[in-house]
Amino acid sequence: MVGSRLIGQRFSSSRYLWGRPAGSPNLAPADPALRERVAAAAAHWQAAGIPRPAGELLLDSASGVDPHIGLEAARQQLPRLALERQLPLNRLETLLRRCMEGPRQLVAIEPVVNVLDFNLALDQLSGVVKIGRAHV
């Protein structure tokens, strides 16, 4: 897996932590297209077993490329990852705490998780061979 920890990437495999939606234009709150996009995102998460996804999993970040998600959004995905990877939930929670960042100067008010960093650590934990990693 190769990526930049500064730019959010899309992970679609159920074996990985998923980040925010990305690549969509910023829409005004009253725009019907935003409501449709949020409804589609909610349906996606519900199909993945998360009936009430954290709000950030439904909306783009202001920049559209935020590589981080909050702890709640990450924790909601741990049962899926435990099942897919055949790992105990408590090991994934430990990994999540190890990958947690912030709060610190202008990076985050609440603790966050860099999705790429977590997924790379998850592959190491699962014994998957690491192909490469680019840091920008």
DSSP file with accessible surface (Angstrom, degrees, kcal/mol):
  #  RESIDUE AA STRUCTURE BP1 BP2  ACC     N-H-->O    O-->H-N    N-H-->O    O-->H-N    TCO  KAPPA ALPHA  PHI   PSI    X-CA   Y-CA   Z-CA
    1    1 A M              0   0   40      0, 0.0   131,-0.6     0, 0.0     2,-0.4   0.000 360.0 360.0 360.0 130.7    0.0    0.0    0.0
    2    2 A V        +     0   0   94    131,-0.1     2,-0.3   129,-0.1   131,-0.2  -0.971 360.0 125.7-124.4 140.1    1.4    3.4   -1.0
    3    3 A G        -     0   0   11     -2,-0.4   131,-1.0   131,-0.1     2,-0.5  -0.987  53.3 -95.9-174.4 175.2   -0.1    6.7    0.0
    4    4 A S    >   -     0   0   16      3,-0.3     3,-0.9    -2,-0.3   131,-0.2  -0.926  18.2-148.2-108.3 133.4    0.4   10.1    1.5
    5    5 A R  T 3  S+     0   0   57     -2,-0.5   112,-0.1   129,-0.4    -1,-0.1   0.530  97.0  60.8 -76.7  -2.8   -0.5   10.6    5.1
    6    6 A L  T 3  S+     0   0   96      1,-0.1     2,-0.5    60,-0.1    -1,-0.2   0.601 100.0  55.2 -97.2 -14.5   -1.4   14.2    4.3
    7    7 A I  S <  S-     0   0   90     -3,-0.9    -3,-0.3    59,-0.1    59,-0.2  -0.984  86.8-118.2-126.1 127.1   -4.2   13.5    1.7
    8    8 A G        -     0   0   21     57,-2.8     2,-0.3    -2,-0.5    58,-0.1  -0.349  31.4-163.8 -63.1 135.7   -7.2   11.4    2.3
    9    9 A Q        -     0   0   58     58,-0.1     2,-0.5    -2,-0.1    10,-0.3  -0.882  21.8-110.3-118.7 155.6   -7.5    8.3    0.1
   10   10 A R        -     0   0  189     -2,-0.3     2,-0.5     8,-0.1     8,-0.1  -0.735  27.3-170.5 -89.8 127.0  -10.4    6.1   -0.5
   11   11 A F        +     0   0   31     -2,-0.5     8,-0.1     1,-0.1     5,-0.0  -0.977  11.4 170.2-112.8 124.5  -10.3    2.6    0.9
   12   12 A S        +     0   0  104     -2,-0.5     2,-0.1     6,-0.1    -1,-0.1   0.648  43.9 101.3-109.9 -19.4  -13.1    0.4   -0.3
   13   13 A S  S >  S-     0   0   48      1,-0.1     3,-1.8     4,-0.1    -2,-0.0  -0.436  72.1-134.0 -67.9 138.6  -12.1   -3.1    1.0
   14   14 A S  T 3  S+     0   0   39      1,-0.3    70,-0.2    -2,-0.1    -1,-0.1   0.589 102.1  72.9 -69.8  -5.2  -14.0   -4.1    4.1
   15   15 A R  T 3  S+     0   0   86     69,-0.1     2,-0.3     2,-0.1    -1,-0.3   0.444  95.0  63.8 -84.9  -0.8  -10.6   -5.2    5.5
   16   16 A Y  S <  S-     0   0   44     -3,-1.8     2,-0.2   106,-0.0    -5,-0.0  -0.896  90.4-101.7-126.0 155.8   -9.6   -1.5    6.0
   17   17 A L        -     0   0    0     -2,-0.3     2,-0.4    98,-0.2    -4,-0.1  -0.505  41.3-139.0 -66.8 135.4  -10.7    1.5    8.0
   18   18 A W        -     0   0   23     -2,-0.2    -8,-0.1    56,-0.1    -6,-0.1  -0.821  15.7-156.2-102.3 143.7  -12.8    3.8    5.7
   19   19 A G        -     0   0   18     -2,-0.4    50,-0.1   -10,-0.3     3,-0.1  -0.101  36.7 -52.2 -99.7-161.1  -12.5    7.6    5.8
   20   20 A R        -     0   0   64     46,-0.4    -1,-0.2    48,-0.2    37,-0.2  -0.303  65.1 -90.0 -69.0 159.4  -14.7   10.5    4.9
   21   21 A P        -     0   0   27      0, 0.0    40,-0.4     0, 0.0     2,-0.3  -0.363  55.7-168.8 -62.3 150.0  -16.3   10.8    1.5
   22   22 A A        +     0   0   39     38,-0.1    43,-0.1     1,-0.1    42,-0.1  -0.975  48.0  39.1-143.7 157.5  -14.0   12.7   -0.8
   23   23 A G  S    S+     0   0   77     41,-0.8    -1,-0.1    -2,-0.3    42,-0.1   0.510  77.3 122.5  87.1   4.2  -13.9   14.3   -4.1
   24   24 A S        -     0   0   39     40,-0.1    -1,-0.3     1,-0.1     3,-0.1  -0.744  66.6-105.6 -98.4 150.3  -17.4   15.9   -4.0
   25   25 A P        -     0   0   91      0, 0.0     2,-0.4     0, 0.0    35,-0.1  -0.363  39.5-101.5 -69.2 150.4  -17.9   19.6   -4.4
   26   26 A N        -     0   0  111     36,-0.1     2,-0.3    37,-0.1    36,-0.0  -0.603  45.5-163.0 -71.5 130.2  -18.8   21.6   -1.3
   27   27 A L        -     0   0   48     -2,-0.4    -3,-0.0     4,-0.1    -1,-0.0  -0.881  21.7-104.7-118.1 150.2  -22.5   22.2   -1.3
   28   28 A A    >   -     0   0   58     -2,-0.3     3,-1.9     1,-0.1     6,-0.3  -0.358  34.5-113.7 -68.0 149.5  -24.7   24.7    0.6
   29   29 A P  T 3  S+     0   0  114      0, 0.0    -1,-0.1     0, 0.0     6,-0.1   0.816 117.2  50.7 -55.5 -30.8  -26.7   23.2    3.5
   30   30 A A  T 3  S+     0   0   78      4,-0.1    -2,-0.0     5,-0.0     3,-0.0   0.543  82.5 114.2 -86.4  -4.4  -30.0   23.9    1.7
   31   31 A D    X>  -     0   0   56     -3,-1.9     4,-1.3     1,-0.2     3,-1.1  -0.489  63.1-145.0 -70.8 123.9  -28.8   22.3   -1.6
   32   32 A P  H 3> S+     0   0   70      0, 0.0     4,-2.3     0, 0.0     5,-0.2   0.826  98.6  64.2 -59.1 -28.9  -31.0   19.2   -2.3
   33   33 A A  H 3> S+     0   0   41      1,-0.2     4,-2.3     2,-0.2     5,-0.1   0.858  99.3  53.3 -63.6 -33.2  -27.9   17.5   -3.8
   34   34 A L  H <> S+     0   0   25     -3,-1.1     4,-2.7    -6,-0.3     5,-0.2   0.934 107.9  49.5 -66.8 -44.8  -26.3   17.6   -0.3
   35   35 A R  H  X S+     0   0  146     -4,-1.3     4,-2.5     1,-0.2    -2,-0.2   0.917 112.3  48.6 -59.9 -41.3  -29.3   15.9    1.3
   36   36 A E  H  X S+     0   0  137     -4,-2.3     4,-2.3     2,-0.2    -1,-0.2   0.913 111.7  48.9 -64.8 -42.4  -29.2   13.2   -1.5
   37   37 A R  H  X S+     0   0   50     -4,-2.3     4,-2.3     2,-0.2    -2,-0.2   0.909 112.1  48.0 -65.7 -41.7  -25.4   12.7   -1.0
   38   38 A V  H  X S+     0   0   39     -4,-2.7     4,-2.8     2,-0.2    -2,-0.2   0.920 111.2  51.2 -65.5 -40.9  -25.8   12.4    2.8
   39   39 A A  H  X S+     0   0   61     -4,-2.5     4,-2.3    -5,-0.2    -2,-0.2   0.912 110.8  48.3 -62.7 -41.0  -28.7    9.9    2.4
   40   40 A A  H  X S+     0   0   65     -4,-2.3     4,-2.1     2,-0.2    -1,-0.2   0.912 112.2  48.8 -65.7 -41.8  -26.6    7.8    0.0
   41   41 A A  H  X S+     0   0   17     -4,-2.3     4,-2.4     2,-0.2    -2,-0.2   0.919 110.4  51.2 -64.3 -41.8  -23.7    7.8    2.4
   42   42 A A  H  X S+     0   0   22     -4,-2.8     4,-2.7     1,-0.2    -2,-0.2   0.919 109.4  50.5 -62.4 -41.1  -25.9    6.9    5.4
   43   43 A A  H  X S+     0   0   53     -4,-2.3     4,-2.4     1,-0.2    -1,-0.2   0.901 108.8  52.7 -63.2 -39.8  -27.3    3.9    3.3
   44   44 A H  H  X S+     0   0   91     -4,-2.1     4,-1.2     1,-0.2    -2,-0.2   0.938 112.2  44.1 -60.3 -47.4  -23.7    2.8    2.6
   45   45 A W  H  <>S+     0   0    7     -4,-2.4     5,-2.6     2,-0.2    -2,-0.2   0.888 111.4  53.4 -68.3 -38.0  -22.8    2.8    6.3
   46   46 A Q  H ><5S+     0   0  108     -4,-2.7     3,-1.8     1,-0.2    -1,-0.2   0.916 106.9  52.2 -63.0 -39.5  -26.0    1.1    7.3
   47   47 A A  H 3<5S+     0   0   92     -4,-2.4    -1,-0.2     1,-0.3    -2,-0.2   0.800 106.0  55.6 -64.8 -26.9  -25.3   -1.7    4.7
   48   48 A A  T 3<5S-     0   0   28     -4,-1.2    -1,-0.3    -3,-0.2    -2,-0.2   0.350 129.4 -97.4 -86.3   4.6  -21.9   -2.0    6.4
   49   49 A G  T < 5S+     0   0   61     -3,-1.8    -3,-0.2     1,-0.2    -2,-0.1   0.621  91.4 116.2  93.2  13.2  -23.5   -2.6    9.8
   50   50 A I      < -     0   0   12     -5,-2.6    -2,-0.2     1,-0.1    -1,-0.2  -0.862  37.1-179.4-116.2  94.8  -23.3    1.0   11.2
   51   51 A P  S    S+     0   0   93      0, 0.0    -5,-0.2     0, 0.0    -1,-0.1   0.816  80.1  29.7 -67.8 -29.1  -26.9    2.2   11.7
   52   52 A R  S    S-     0   0  211     -7,-0.1     3,-0.1    -6,-0.1   -10,-0.0  -0.665  83.6-165.9-130.5  77.9  -26.0    5.6   13.0
   53   53 A P        -     0   0   19      0, 0.0    20,-0.1     0, 0.0     5,-0.1  -0.277  33.1 -94.5 -66.4 148.3  -22.6    6.6   11.5
   54   54 A A    >   -     0   0    6      1,-0.1     3,-2.1    18,-0.1     4,-0.4  -0.305  40.1-112.3 -56.3 144.5  -20.7    9.5   13.0
   55   55 A G  G >> S+     0   0   46      1,-0.3     3,-1.9     2,-0.2     4,-0.9   0.825 113.9  62.3 -54.2 -35.1  -21.5   12.7   11.1
   56   56 A E  G 34 S+     0   0   49      1,-0.3    -1,-0.3     2,-0.2    -2,-0.1   0.735  95.2  61.9 -68.6 -17.6  -18.0   13.0    9.6
   57   57 A L  G <4 S+     0   0    0     -3,-2.1    -1,-0.3     1,-0.2    -2,-0.2   0.599 106.5  46.8 -79.6  -8.5  -18.5    9.8    7.8
   58   58 A L  T <4 S+     0   0   29     -3,-1.9     2,-0.3    -4,-0.4    -2,-0.2   0.627 111.4  51.1-102.8 -18.8  -21.4   11.4    5.9
   59   59 A L  S  < S-     0   0   72     -4,-0.9    -1,-0.1   -18,-0.1     2,-0.0  -0.916  78.7-114.7-126.9 148.0  -19.8   14.6    4.9
   60   60 A D        -     0   0   17     -2,-0.3   -38,-0.1   -40,-0.1     2,-0.1  -0.321  39.1-108.0 -65.6 157.8  -16.7   15.8    3.1
   61   61 A S        -     0   0   10    -40,-0.4     3,-0.1     5,-0.1    -1,-0.1  -0.372  38.7 -98.2 -75.6 169.9  -14.2   17.8    5.1
   62   62 A A  S    S+     0   0   92      1,-0.2   -36,-0.1     2,-0.1    -1,-0.1   0.897 127.9  40.0 -59.0 -37.8  -13.9   21.5    4.2
   63   63 A S  S    S-     0   0   85      1,-0.0    -1,-0.2   -37,-0.0   -37,-0.1   0.711 103.1-132.6 -83.3 -21.1  -10.9   20.8    2.1
   64   64 A G  S    S+     0   0   10     -3,-0.1   -41,-0.8   -43,-0.1   -40,-0.1   0.428  93.1  70.6  82.6  -1.2  -12.3   17.5    0.7
   65   65 A V        +     0   0   69    -43,-0.1   -57,-2.8   -42,-0.1   -43,-0.1   0.121  56.5 148.6-134.8  23.5   -9.0   15.7    1.3
   66   66 A D        -     0   0   56    -59,-0.2   -46,-0.4     1,-0.2   -59,-0.1  -0.425  31.8-160.4 -64.3 124.9   -8.8   15.4    5.1
   67   67 A P        +     0   0   16      0, 0.0    48,-2.5     0, 0.0    49,-0.4   0.459  63.8  81.5 -85.8   0.7   -6.9   12.1    5.9
   68   68 A H  E     -A  114   0A  29     46,-0.2     2,-0.3    47,-0.1    46,-0.2  -0.757  51.4-173.3-109.1 152.8   -8.2   12.0    9.5
   69   69 A I  E     -A  113   0A   1     44,-2.0    44,-2.9    -2,-0.3   -50,-0.0  -0.939  33.8-101.1-132.5 159.3  -11.4   10.8   11.1
   70   70 A G  E  >  -A  112   0A  11     -2,-0.3     4,-2.0    42,-0.2    42,-0.2  -0.244  34.3-105.1 -74.3 166.7  -12.5   11.1   14.8
   71   71 A L  H  > S+     0   0   25     40,-1.0     4,-3.4     1,-0.2     5,-0.2   0.883 119.2  54.0 -61.6 -39.9  -12.2    8.3   17.3
   72   72 A E  H  > S+     0   0  123      1,-0.2     4,-2.2     2,-0.2    -1,-0.2   0.939 108.6  49.1 -61.2 -45.2  -16.0    7.6   17.3
   73   73 A A  H  4 S+     0   0    0      1,-0.2     4,-0.5     2,-0.2    -1,-0.2   0.884 115.5  44.5 -62.0 -37.5  -16.0    7.2   13.5
   74   74 A A  H >X S+     0   0    0     -4,-2.0     3,-1.4     1,-0.2     4,-0.6   0.933 111.2  52.5 -71.8 -45.6  -13.0    4.8   13.7
   75   75 A R  H >< S+     0   0   99     -4,-3.4     3,-1.0     1,-0.3    -2,-0.2   0.845 100.4  62.6 -61.1 -33.7  -14.5    2.9   16.7
   76   76 A Q  T 3< S+     0   0   47     -4,-2.2     4,-0.3     1,-0.2    -1,-0.3   0.765 105.3  48.1 -62.2 -22.5  -17.7    2.3   14.8
   77   77 A Q  T <> S+     0   0    0     -3,-1.4     4,-2.1    -4,-0.5    -1,-0.2   0.567  85.7  89.2 -95.1 -10.0  -15.8    0.4   12.2
   78   78 A L  H <X S+     0   0    4     -3,-1.0     4,-2.9    -4,-0.6     5,-0.2   0.886  82.5  55.4 -60.6 -41.0  -13.8   -1.9   14.6
   79   79 A P  H  > S+     0   0   76      0, 0.0     4,-2.1     0, 0.0    -1,-0.2   0.924 109.6  48.1 -59.5 -39.5  -16.4   -4.7   14.8
   80   80 A R  H  > S+     0   0   29     -4,-0.3     4,-2.8    -3,-0.2     5,-0.2   0.933 113.5  47.2 -63.3 -44.7  -16.3   -5.0   10.9
   81   81 A L  H  X S+     0   0    0     -4,-2.1     4,-2.8     1,-0.2     6,-0.2   0.892 109.5  53.5 -65.6 -38.7  -12.5   -5.0   11.0
   82   82 A A  H  X>S+     0   0   16     -4,-2.9     5,-1.6     2,-0.2     4,-1.0   0.926 113.0  44.0 -61.7 -43.0  -12.4   -7.6   13.8
   83   83 A L  H  <5S+     0   0  123     -4,-2.1     3,-0.4    -5,-0.2    -2,-0.2   0.946 116.8  45.1 -66.9 -47.8  -14.7   -9.9   11.8
   84   84 A E  H  <5S+     0   0   78     -4,-2.8    -2,-0.2     1,-0.2    -1,-0.2   0.867 122.8  35.6 -65.2 -39.0  -12.8   -9.4    8.5
   85   85 A R  H  <5S-     0   0   17     -4,-2.8    -1,-0.2    -5,-0.2    -2,-0.2   0.467 102.2-126.5 -95.7  -3.8   -9.4   -9.8    9.9
   86   86 A Q  T  <5 +     0   0  156     -4,-1.0    -3,-0.2    -3,-0.4    -4,-0.1   0.936  63.0 140.2  54.7  47.8  -10.2  -12.4   12.5
   87   87 A L      < -     0   0   22     -5,-1.6    -1,-0.2    -6,-0.2    -2,-0.1  -0.933  60.0-101.3-120.2 147.1   -8.7  -10.3   15.2
   88   88 A P    >>  -     0   0   65      0, 0.0     4,-1.5     0, 0.0     3,-0.7  -0.398  28.3-127.0 -65.3 141.2  -10.0   -9.7   18.8
   89   89 A L  H 3> S+     0   0   88      1,-0.2     4,-2.3     2,-0.2     5,-0.2   0.864 108.1  59.3 -57.0 -38.1  -11.7   -6.3   19.2
   90   90 A N  H 3> S+     0   0  112      1,-0.2     4,-2.1     2,-0.2    -1,-0.2   0.846 102.3  53.4 -66.1 -29.6   -9.5   -5.4   22.1
   91   91 A R  H <> S+     0   0  113     -3,-0.7     4,-2.2     2,-0.2    -1,-0.2   0.892 109.8  48.2 -69.3 -36.6   -6.4   -5.7   19.9
   92   92 A L  H  X S+     0   0    0     -4,-1.5     4,-2.6     2,-0.2    -2,-0.2   0.888 109.6  52.0 -69.9 -36.8   -8.0   -3.3   17.4
   93   93 A E  H  X S+     0   0   39     -4,-2.3     4,-2.4     2,-0.2    -2,-0.2   0.916 109.8  49.7 -64.4 -40.8   -8.9   -0.9   20.2
   94   94 A T  H  X S+     0   0   76     -4,-2.1     4,-2.1     2,-0.2    -2,-0.2   0.924 111.2  49.1 -62.4 -43.7   -5.3   -0.9   21.4
   95   95 A L  H  X S+     0   0    3     -4,-2.2     4,-1.9     2,-0.2    -2,-0.2   0.917 109.2  53.3 -62.2 -40.7   -4.1   -0.3   17.8
   96   96 A L  H  X S+     0   0    0     -4,-2.6     4,-0.8     1,-0.2    -2,-0.2   0.937 109.0  47.9 -61.0 -45.9   -6.6    2.6   17.5
   97   97 A R  H >< S+     0   0  128     -4,-2.4     3,-0.6     1,-0.2    -1,-0.2   0.888 110.5  52.7 -63.0 -36.6   -5.2    4.2   20.7
   98   98 A R  H 3< S+     0   0  162     -4,-2.1    -1,-0.2     1,-0.2    -2,-0.2   0.846 112.3  44.9 -67.6 -32.0   -1.7    3.8   19.4
   99   99 A C  H 3< S+     0   0   18     -4,-1.9    15,-0.6    -3,-0.2    -1,-0.2   0.489  87.3 120.8 -90.7  -3.1   -2.5    5.5   16.1
  100  100 A M  E <<  -B  113   0A  77     -4,-0.8     2,-0.3    -3,-0.6    13,-0.2  -0.319  43.5-165.7 -65.7 141.0   -4.5    8.3   17.8
  101  101 A E  E     -B  112   0A  21     11,-3.1    11,-2.6     9,-0.1     3,-0.1  -0.939  22.3 -35.0-124.9 153.3   -3.2   11.9   17.2
  102  102 A G        -     0   0   25     -2,-0.3     2,-0.1     9,-0.2     7,-0.1  -0.145  15.8-166.2  81.3-176.5   -4.0   15.2   18.9
  103  103 A P        +     0   0   80      0, 0.0     2,-0.3     0, 0.0    -1,-0.2   0.615  69.9 125.8 -71.5 144.2   -5.3   17.4   20.2
  104  104 A R  B >>  -C  108   0B 137      4,-1.0     3,-1.5     6,-0.1     4,-1.1  -0.945  65.1 -32.5-153.6 178.8   -2.4   19.7   19.3
  105  105 A Q  T 34 S-     0   0  180     -2,-0.3     4,-0.1     1,-0.3    -3,-0.0  -0.018 115.5 -36.7 -47.4 112.2   -1.8   23.0   17.6
  106  106 A L  T 34 S+     0   0  188      1,-0.2    -1,-0.3     2,-0.1     3,-0.1   0.476 118.8  95.9  54.9   5.2   -4.3   23.6   14.8
  107  107 A V  T <4 S-     0   0   69     -3,-1.5     2,-0.3     1,-0.3    -1,-0.2   0.906  97.7 -19.7 -87.6 -47.1   -4.3   19.9   13.9
  108  108 A A  B  <  -C  104   0B  18     -4,-1.1    -4,-1.0     1,-0.1    -1,-0.3  -0.972  37.0-151.7-161.4 144.7   -7.4   18.8   15.8
  109  109 A I  S    S+     0   0  151     -2,-0.3    -1,-0.1    -6,-0.2     3,-0.0   0.851  95.9  33.5 -82.8 -40.4   -9.5   19.9   18.7
  110  110 A E  S    S-     0   0  135      1,-0.1    -6,-0.1    -8,-0.0    -1,-0.1  -0.775 108.0 -82.4-108.5 158.2  -10.4   16.3   19.5
  111  111 A P        -     0   0   31      0, 0.0   -40,-1.0     0, 0.0     2,-0.3  -0.294  53.6-174.4 -59.1 144.1   -8.2   13.2   19.0
  112  112 A V  E     -AB  70 101A  21    -11,-2.6   -11,-3.1   -42,-0.2     2,-0.4  -0.838  19.9-131.8-133.7 171.2   -8.2   11.9   15.5
  113  113 A V  E     -AB  69 100A   0    -44,-2.9   -44,-2.0    -2,-0.3     2,-0.6  -0.995  17.3-131.3-128.9 130.5   -6.9    8.9   13.5
  114  114 A N  E  >  -A   68   0A   0    -15,-0.6     4,-2.5    -2,-0.4   -46,-0.2  -0.736  19.5-148.5 -79.1 119.4   -5.0    9.1   10.3
  115  115 A V  H  > S+     0   0    7    -48,-2.5     4,-2.5    -2,-0.6   -98,-0.2   0.907  93.3  48.0 -61.5 -44.5   -6.8    6.5    8.1
  116  116 A L  H  > S+     0   0    5    -49,-0.4     4,-2.6     2,-0.2     5,-0.2   0.947 112.1  49.1 -63.0 -46.6   -3.7    5.5    6.1
  117  117 A D  H  > S+     0   0   26      1,-0.2     4,-2.3     2,-0.2    -2,-0.2   0.915 112.4  48.6 -59.8 -42.5   -1.5    5.2    9.1
  118  118 A F  H  X S+     0   0    0     -4,-2.5     4,-2.7     1,-0.2    -1,-0.2   0.940 111.4  49.5 -63.0 -44.7   -4.1    3.0   10.9
  119  119 A N  H  X S+     0   0    0     -4,-2.5     4,-2.2     2,-0.2    -2,-0.2   0.881 110.4  49.9 -65.3 -37.4   -4.5    0.8    7.8
  120  120 A L  H  X S+     0   0    5     -4,-2.6     4,-2.0     2,-0.2    -1,-0.2   0.929 113.0  46.6 -64.4 -42.9   -0.7    0.3    7.5
  121  121 A A  H  X S+     0   0    8     -4,-2.3     4,-2.6    -5,-0.2    -2,-0.2   0.884 109.7  55.1 -66.3 -35.3   -0.5   -0.6   11.1
  122  122 A L  H  X S+     0   0    0     -4,-2.7     4,-2.3     2,-0.2    -2,-0.2   0.914 106.4  50.4 -64.1 -42.6   -3.5   -2.9   10.7
  123  123 A D  H  <>S+     0   0    8     -4,-2.2     5,-2.9     2,-0.2     4,-0.4   0.913 111.0  49.1 -61.8 -41.0   -1.7   -4.7    7.9
  124  124 A Q  H ><5S+     0   0  114     -4,-2.0     3,-1.1     3,-0.2    -2,-0.2   0.927 110.8  49.9 -63.5 -43.3    1.4   -5.1   10.1
  125  125 A L  H 3<5S+     0   0   46     -4,-2.6    -2,-0.2     1,-0.3    -1,-0.2   0.877 113.2  46.8 -62.4 -36.2   -0.8   -6.4   12.9
  126  126 A S  T 3<5S-     0   0   40     -4,-2.3    -1,-0.3    -5,-0.2    -2,-0.2   0.432 116.9-112.9 -85.8  -4.2   -2.4   -8.9   10.5
  127  127 A G  T < 5 +     0   0   62     -3,-1.1     2,-0.3    -4,-0.4    -3,-0.2   0.696  61.6 154.7  81.4  17.2    0.9  -10.0    9.1
  128  128 A V      < -     0   0   53     -5,-2.9    -1,-0.3    -6,-0.2     2,-0.2  -0.626  51.2-108.5 -78.6 136.4    0.3   -8.6    5.6
  129  129 A V        -     0   0  122     -2,-0.3     2,-0.6     1,-0.1    -1,-0.1  -0.449  28.9-129.5 -66.8 130.5    3.4   -7.7    3.7
  130  130 A K        -     0   0   96     -2,-0.2     3,-0.1     1,-0.2    -1,-0.1  -0.727  21.3-171.1 -85.4 122.8    4.0   -4.0    3.5
  131  131 A I        -     0   0  143     -2,-0.6     2,-0.3     1,-0.3    -1,-0.2   0.908  55.9 -48.1 -82.5 -44.3    4.7   -3.0   -0.1
  132  132 A G        -     0   0   23   -131,-0.6     2,-0.3     2,-0.0    -1,-0.3  -0.982  41.8-143.7-179.6 170.9    5.7    0.6    0.3
  133  133 A R        -     0   0   93     -2,-0.3     2,-0.5  -131,-0.2  -131,-0.1  -0.955   7.1-158.4-156.8 128.1    4.9    3.9    1.9
  134  134 A A        -     0   0   43   -131,-1.0     2,-0.5    -2,-0.3  -129,-0.4  -0.938   6.1-164.0-111.3 131.2    5.3    7.5    0.7
  135  135 A H              0   0  108     -2,-0.5  -131,-0.1  -131,-0.2    -2,-0.0  -0.967 360.0 360.0-113.1 128.7    5.4   10.4    3.0
  136  136 A V              0   0  127     -2,-0.5  -131,-0.1  -133,-0.0    -2,-0.0  -0.848 360.0 360.0-107.0 360.0    4.9   13.9    1.7
